[in-house]
Amino acid sequence: MQERYFQPESLMMTHGYKPELSEGAVKCPIFQTSTFVFKTAEEGKAFFQVAYGKREKEPNEELGLIYSRLNNPDLQILEERLCLWDQAEECAVFESGMSAISTVMLEFLRPGDVLLYSKPVYGGTDHFINKVLPQYGINGIGFTADQTSAEILEKVTNMGLATQVKMVYVETPANPTNALFDLSVCREVADRLSSAEKEVVVCVDNTYMGPLWQHPLKHGVDLIVYSATKYIGGHSDLIAGAVLGNSRHMKRVRTLRTFLGNMAGPWTGWLLMRSLETLKVRMTKQASNAVEVADFLRSHPKVEKVYYLGHLEPGDPQYDIFKKQQTCAGAMLSFDIKGGEKEAFLFLNNLKLMKLAVSLGSTESLAEHPATMTHSDVLEDDRKLLGISEKLVRLSIGVEHHSDIIWDIQQALEKV
C-alpha cells in the first residue's frame, strides 16, 4: 500500500498506541500504576541506562517503562501526539502550565543570568519573572511589541548586560492585549547575543494560539510552552502544561522534570488524549464564533476599542506579523468598554450565558477583568504602558451558537 501522510487530526485517535498490548482496547487505558515490572534484571539495567543518560537509546529499541515519575504509557502516547501538531522532536507534559514555564526557566537560567521577556505576559509568568527569579539572582528585562531588534539590543548593551542574557522568552499573541511579537526579531536578538561559549535560547508561550493556529518552531524558536489547561484540554476539567522542542533542549527539560517531579499523572494524560481528538473541531468553531463576536463589538456604541487579530489591516506592522506567523485570528479578544472599572464590572455582573471566570480556551465562553484579576499583580506602571486598563475586558469565545453569545453580550452592555 502506498504510504500516505495523514494530517494530525486524523492521527489523534491512533498514533503511538498499539491495541494488541492492551487486550485489543480501541482506546488507550488509564495506566494507574506507580511502577512497572521488568522481565529480567538485565532489562531493568538497560532501561535505567537510557533513563539516566548513561547511553543513547538504540534506533529500534523500545523505550522501557520503569516508574511513572519517569514515564507512563498515557503520558508517552500523549507526548507523541502533541509533537505532531508543532512538528516537534520531543514533548514533555507537566502538572500545570506554570510548572512547564518555571521548569524551562530554571533549567536554562543560572544566578547572574538575564532573561529578556515580552511585555505583557500572563500574570503568573510575570510574577515568576519579577518576584521569584530575582531571589535566585536572575533578573528580567522587558521589551514591547513595537521595539525593533536594534532597540532591544541597544537597551541591553547600554545596561551592560549583553553577555548575561541567556534566554529570550516571548508570549505571542500577548495576554490580554493580543499584541503580536515578531519571532524573527526574537531569533535575531538571541543569535546576536549568543557566542561559542553561550547559547541564548528562544522560548515561546503559544497558549493563546494553541497547537493549531501558530507553529513557532517553524520560525526558528527553540522551545514552545503551553498551558495545556486551555485549548489542548479544552473542557475546564484539568490542569496541565507542556513543553515541546528539539531533542537536544528537551533532554535537559525532561531531566529536570524527573527530579522536580512535576510531571502530569496518568489520569490527566488520558483526559488530554481524549481532548486532542476534538481539538481541531473545537478550535475551528471557537474561531468562527470569535469573528461574529468581534464584528458585533466593533460596531457597538458602548465599546471604545476591540483588540482582535482579525481586525488588523494592511499597512499596520502588526498585520504583517499576523500574516507571517498565524494561520487564524484565534478565539481570544479583548475590548475597552466606555467608562472604567464600574462599567466593566456592570457588564461582567450581568452576563447570563457566558461565565465570569479566568482561564481560556474551553468549550464555554468566559469573561474576566485582567486589571483586577489575572494581571492584578503586574506593576501598575506596566499595566498603564501596555493598555491593561480598568476598562479592559477579556473574552474567551467558546463553542456555543454565536447568536446566543452575542445576545448575552448585548443584553449585558444594555445594563451599563
C-alpha positions in Angstrom: 0.0 0.0 0.0 1.3 3.4 -0.9 2.4 5.4 2.1 0.2 8.4 2.9 0.9 11.4 5.0 -2.0 11.8 7.4 -2.9 15.2 8.9 -2.5 15.5 12.7 -6.3 15.5 13.4 -6.5 12.1 11.6 -3.9 10.6 13.9 -5.1 11.8 17.2 -7.1 8.6 17.8 -4.4 6.1 17.0 -0.9 7.5 16.9 1.6 5.9 19.3 -0.9 3.3 20.6 -0.8 -0.4 20.0 -4.2 -2.1 20.9 -2.6 -5.5 20.9 -0.6 -4.5 24.0 -3.8 -3.6 25.9 -6.2 -6.6 25.2 -7.3 -5.0 21.9 -8.9 -2.0 23.6 -9.7 0.6 20.9 -8.8 3.4 23.3 -5.6 3.6 25.4 -6.5 2.5 29.0 -5.5 4.6 32.1 -2.3 3.1 33.4 -3.0 3.9 37.0 0.2 2.5 38.4 3.3 3.8 40.1 5.8 1.2 38.9 6.3 -1.4 36.1 7.6 -5.0 36.3 10.8 -5.8 34.5 11.0 -9.1 32.6 14.6 -9.6 33.7 17.3 -7.8 35.8 19.2 -7.2 32.6 16.2 -5.4 31.1 15.9 -3.2 34.2 19.5 -2.3 33.9 19.2 -1.4 30.2 16.1 0.8 30.9 17.8 2.7 33.6 20.9 3.3 31.5 18.8 5.2 29.0 16.7 6.9 31.6 19.7 8.4 33.4 21.6 9.3 30.2 24.3 6.7 30.5 23.8 5.7 26.9 21.6 6.7 24.0 18.6 4.6 23.0 19.3 2.2 20.2 17.4 3.0 16.9 14.9 0.2 17.1 14.9 -0.1 20.9 11.5 0.4 22.7 11.6 2.9 25.5 11.3 0.8 28.6 8.8 1.6 31.3 10.3 2.0 34.8 8.3 4.2 37.1 5.5 6.8 36.4 7.7 9.7 37.5 10.0 8.8 34.6 7.5 7.6 32.0 3.9 6.2 31.8 2.1 5.0 28.7 -0.6 7.6 29.0 1.9 10.4 29.0 4.2 8.9 26.4 1.5 8.4 23.9 0.1 11.9 24.6 3.5 13.5 24.2 4.0 11.7 20.8 0.6 13.0 19.6 1.3 16.6 20.8 4.5 16.6 18.7 2.5 16.1 15.5 0.8 19.5 15.7 4.0 21.5 16.1 6.3 19.0 14.2 8.5 18.9 17.3 11.0 16.2 18.0 10.0 15.7 21.7 7.4 16.8 24.2 7.1 16.7 28.0 3.8 17.1 29.8 3.6 18.8 33.2 1.1 19.1 36.0 0.4 22.7 35.1 1.3 25.4 32.6 3.3 27.3 35.3 5.3 24.2 36.1 6.2 23.9 32.4 7.2 27.6 32.3 9.1 27.5 35.6 11.0 24.3 34.8 12.2 25.7 31.5 13.4 28.9 33.1 15.1 27.1 36.0 16.9 24.7 33.6 18.3 27.3 31.2 19.0 30.2 33.7 21.5 30.4 36.5 22.3 33.1 39.1 23.7 36.2 37.4 21.9 35.4 34.2 19.4 37.8 32.5 16.1 36.9 30.9 14.7 39.0 28.1 10.9 38.8 28.1 8.0 40.2 26.1 5.5 42.5 27.8 2.8 41.8 28.7 2.8 38.2 29.6 0.4 36.1 31.6 0.2 37.4 35.2 1.6 34.2 36.7 4.6 34.3 34.4 5.1 38.0 35.2 5.1 37.2 38.9 7.6 34.3 38.5 9.9 36.5 36.4 9.8 39.6 38.6 9.1 38.2 42.1 10.6 34.7 42.2 13.6 34.6 39.8 15.3 37.7 41.4 15.5 35.7 44.7 17.9 33.4 42.8 19.9 36.2 41.3 18.2 36.0 37.9 16.7 39.3 36.5 14.3 40.0 33.7 14.3 42.8 31.2 11.1 43.5 29.4 10.6 44.6 25.8 7.4 45.6 23.9 5.9 44.6 20.5 6.9 47.9 18.9 10.6 47.6 19.7 13.0 46.5 16.9 15.8 44.1 17.4 18.3 47.0 17.2 16.4 48.8 20.0 16.3 45.7 22.2 20.0 45.1 21.7 20.9 48.7 22.4 18.9 48.7 25.6 20.7 45.5 26.9 24.1 46.8 25.8 23.6 50.2 27.4 22.7 48.4 30.7 26.0 46.4 30.4 24.1 43.1 30.5 24.5 41.8 26.9 26.9 39.0 28.0 24.5 37.9 30.7 21.4 37.3 28.6 20.6 33.5 28.4 17.0 33.4 27.3 14.5 35.3 25.2 11.0 34.5 26.4 8.1 35.7 24.4 4.3 35.3 24.6 2.6 36.0 21.3 -0.2 36.9 21.0 0.2 38.6 24.3 -2.3 38.0 27.1 -4.6 40.0 27.3 -4.0 42.6 24.6 -3.4 40.4 21.6 -0.1 42.3 20.9 2.0 40.4 18.4 5.7 39.9 18.7 7.8 39.1 15.6 9.5 35.8 16.2 12.2 36.6 13.7 13.2 39.6 15.8 13.4 37.4 18.9 15.6 34.9 17.0 17.8 37.7 15.7 18.3 39.1 19.2 19.1 35.7 20.6 21.6 35.0 17.8 23.3 38.3 18.2 23.7 37.7 22.0 24.9 34.1 21.6 28.6 33.1 21.4 30.6 30.0 21.1 30.5 29.7 24.9 26.9 30.8 25.5 23.7 29.8 23.7 20.7 32.1 24.1 17.5 30.0 23.9 14.3 31.3 22.5 11.1 30.1 24.2 7.5 31.0 23.1 4.3 30.6 25.1 1.9 29.5 22.4 -1.1 29.1 24.7 -3.2 31.8 23.0 -2.9 30.2 19.6 -2.9 26.6 20.7 -1.2 24.0 18.6 -3.5 24.7 15.7 -3.1 28.4 14.7 0.7 29.1 15.2 3.8 26.9 14.9 6.7 28.8 16.5 9.3 26.1 15.8 8.9 26.9 12.1 10.1 30.4 12.8 13.4 29.5 14.5 12.2 29.1 18.1 13.9 26.5 20.3 11.1 25.7 22.8 7.3 26.1 23.0 5.4 26.1 26.2 1.7 25.6 26.7 -0.8 25.8 29.4 -2.5 22.6 28.3 -5.3 23.5 30.6 -6.5 25.8 27.8 -7.2 24.8 24.2 -5.4 21.4 24.4 -7.5 20.3 27.4 -10.4 22.4 26.3 -13.1 21.4 28.8 -12.2 23.3 32.1 -11.7 20.0 33.8 -8.0 19.6 34.2 -4.7 21.4 34.9 -1.7 20.7 32.7 1.3 22.1 30.8 3.5 21.1 28.0 7.0 21.9 26.6 8.0 21.0 23.0 11.2 21.4 21.0 14.2 19.6 19.6 15.7 16.6 21.4 18.9 18.5 22.4 16.9 21.0 24.5 14.2 18.7 25.5 16.7 16.2 27.1 17.5 18.9 29.6 13.9 19.8 30.2 12.9 16.1 30.8 15.8 15.5 33.1 14.8 18.4 35.4 11.2 17.4 35.2 12.2 13.9 36.5 14.0 15.4 39.6 11.5 18.1 40.3 8.8 15.5 40.0 6.2 17.8 38.3 5.1 15.6 35.5 1.4 15.0 34.9 -0.3 11.8 36.1 -1.9 9.1 34.0 -5.4 10.3 34.6 -4.5 13.8 33.3 -2.7 12.2 30.4 -5.7 10.2 29.5 -8.0 13.2 29.6 -5.7 15.2 27.4 -5.6 12.3 24.8 -9.4 12.5 24.8 -9.3 16.2 24.2 -6.8 16.0 21.4 -9.4 14.0 19.4 -11.7 17.0 19.1 -9.1 19.8 19.3 -9.4 20.9 15.6 -13.2 20.7 15.6 -13.5 22.8 18.9 -10.9 25.4 17.9 -12.3 25.9 14.4 -15.8 26.5 15.9 -14.4 28.9 18.5 -12.5 30.9 15.9 -15.6 31.2 13.6 -17.7 32.4 16.6 -15.0 34.9 17.5 -15.3 36.6 14.1 -19.0 37.2 14.7 -18.5 38.5 18.3 -15.6 40.8 17.4 -17.6 42.3 14.5 -20.5 42.9 16.8 -18.4 44.6 19.4 -16.7 46.8 16.9 -20.0 48.4 16.0 -21.4 48.8 19.5 -21.7 52.3 20.8 -20.6 51.4 24.3 -17.4 49.8 23.1 -14.4 52.0 22.7 -11.9 49.6 21.1 -11.7 45.9 20.2 -8.4 44.0 20.4 -8.9 41.2 17.8 -6.3 39.9 15.3 -8.9 39.6 12.6 -9.4 43.4 12.6 -5.8 44.1 11.7 -5.4 45.9 8.3 -2.6 46.1 5.7 -0.2 48.8 6.5 -0.2 48.0 10.2 3.1 46.4 11.2 1.1 44.0 13.4 -0.8 42.9 10.3 2.5 41.8 8.7 3.4 39.7 11.7 -0.1 38.2 11.8 0.1 37.1 8.2 3.6 35.7 8.6 3.1 33.8 11.9 -0.6 32.9 12.3 -3.0 30.9 10.2 -6.1 32.2 12.0 -7.2 35.2 14.2 -7.9 32.8 17.0 -10.8 32.9 19.6 -9.4 35.3 22.2 -10.4 39.0 22.1 -10.5 42.0 24.5 -12.3 45.3 24.4 -12.3 48.6 26.1 -15.7 49.4 27.4 -16.6 53.1 27.6 -16.0 54.2 31.2 -13.8 52.3 33.6 -13.9 49.6 36.3 -17.5 50.4 37.3 -18.8 49.9 33.8 -16.7 46.8 33.2 -18.0 45.2 36.4 -21.6 46.1 35.5 -21.1 44.3 32.2 -19.5 41.3 33.8 -22.1 41.0 36.5 -24.9 41.0 34.1 -23.8 38.2 31.8 -26.2 35.2 31.7 -24.8 32.7 29.3 -21.1 33.5 29.5 -19.3 32.7 32.7 -17.3 35.2 34.8 -14.1 33.2 35.3 -10.4 33.3 34.5 -8.7 30.8 32.1 -9.5 30.4 28.4 -9.7 28.1 25.5 -12.6 26.0 26.9 -15.9 24.9 25.3 -17.8 27.5 27.3 -17.3 31.3 26.7 -15.6 33.1 29.6 -15.2 36.7 30.5 -12.9 38.4 33.0 -11.3 41.7 34.1 -7.5 41.5 33.6 -6.5 44.6 35.6 -8.1 43.3 38.8 -7.9 39.5 38.2 -5.3 37.7 36.0 -2.9 40.7 35.7 -3.6 42.3 39.1 0.0 41.6 40.3 1.6 43.3 37.3 3.2 46.6 38.2 0.8 49.5 37.8 3.2 51.4 35.5 3.4 48.4 33.3 -0.3 47.9 33.1 -0.7 51.6 32.0 2.1 51.3 29.5 0.6 48.1 28.0 -3.0 49.1 27.9 -4.2 46.8 30.7 -6.6 49.4 31.9 -9.7 49.4 34.2 -11.9 49.5 31.1 -10.4 46.4 29.5 -12.5 43.2 29.4 -11.1 39.9 28.1 -13.3 37.3 26.4 -12.5 33.7 25.6 -15.1 32.6 23.0 -16.5 29.1 23.3 -18.4 26.7 21.0 -22.0 27.9 21.8 -24.1 29.3 18.9 -22.6 32.7 18.0 -26.1 34.3 18.1 -26.5 33.3 21.7 -23.1 34.7 22.7 -23.8 38.0 21.0 -27.3 38.2 22.6 -25.7 37.7 26.0 -23.1 40.4 25.4 -25.7 42.8 24.0 -28.1 42.5 27.0 -25.2 42.9 29.5 -24.0 46.0 27.7 -27.5 47.4 27.9 -27.2 47.3 31.7 -24.1 49.6 31.6 
